[in-house]
């Protein structure tokens, strides 16, 4: 290889090294700008007029220009422009289906089967062209294209693998951004769904003792931006009487059982809210425990209603038991006792020396057949009429 060619290759290697370094920690917001900056560097290195990154659209019937750089000698084509397969069928088949590079120095040297493609290249003023497929897995979803308009250009073979590597750097960065955006959108949708359901999503790392929570949870625990919710801080907010219940639930969760626990958390000083949490252990990587992922909802209203219902039932039972009247209920199929007050219990105990129990039917309470038949008739009439009075 001539010394000048070797020097050019070394210069391009330095260019490639600099681009690679910039793309290591490039942010999503700066990625497009960095790709275009790198394309300008390639454009200037090869002294050509167009340099672009193109992606295939779903269905693989067209390309779309995603990023491009142009010299001052040619008008720019806006990104987002679609290039149908029909205007360059030979090149499309060779690049996307055969995964081969398309390169020529003189358009006149191209074979007859490229007539449709040559017509397009002539319309675009392309004199020399180099287009390289970028392989990501088995499919070709992107190509990097370099056009020379003002003069013919020779494309040294040794530069093609380097340019393909450059394209792979671009595509990997774009795919990483797409994955991050998809994950962020998924988290946002999940957070919105959780907020709509008055729920807080969380993930506990047992090894680190750190809990990730959605924004609603961060607000509840008063976390500053970027501040972590540690297990210790969480337990400090839990009612002292419920902390052991939390620890038992965590032990079950880390052992693979479903975590199901209800507990009280101090929302404001002296004000506790009831919380119900459900969680499950996720699969961990080799040598590392999985995290416990779950959801928490505020059940304070339900707990208050349960308390009121319990108090109401206790009051009703006390009132019913305080009367000498006999009050009871039976099921609608067997007519077995469901509930009864002390008045009925004392009647059977004092008058018939019988201790009654739930489930007893008229046959158990009245050995004489005529009473059994009468009580069955009373209950059937109640089912038919709803209510009635009799002696």
Buried (B, 14 or more C-beta within 10 A) or exposed (E): EEEEEEEBBEEBEEBBEEBEEBBEEBEBEEBBEBBBBBBBBBBEBBEBBBBBBBBBBEEBEBBEBBBBBBBEEBEEBEBEEEBEBEBBBBBBEBBBEEEBBBBBBEBEEBEEEBEBBBEBBEEBBBBBBBBBBBBBEEEBBBBBBBBBBBEEBEBEEEBBEBBBBBBBBBBEBBEBBEEEEEEEEEEEEBBEEBBEEEBBBBBBBBEEEBBBBBBBBBEBBEBEEEEEBEBEBBBEBBBEEBBEBBBEBBEBBBEEEEBBBBBBBEBEEEEBBBBBBBBBBEEEEEEEEBBBBBBBBBBBEEBEEEEEEEEEEEEEEEEBEEEEEBBBEBEEEEBBBEEBBBBBBEBBEEEEEBEBEEEBBBBBBBEEEEEBEEBBEEBEEBEEEEEEEEE
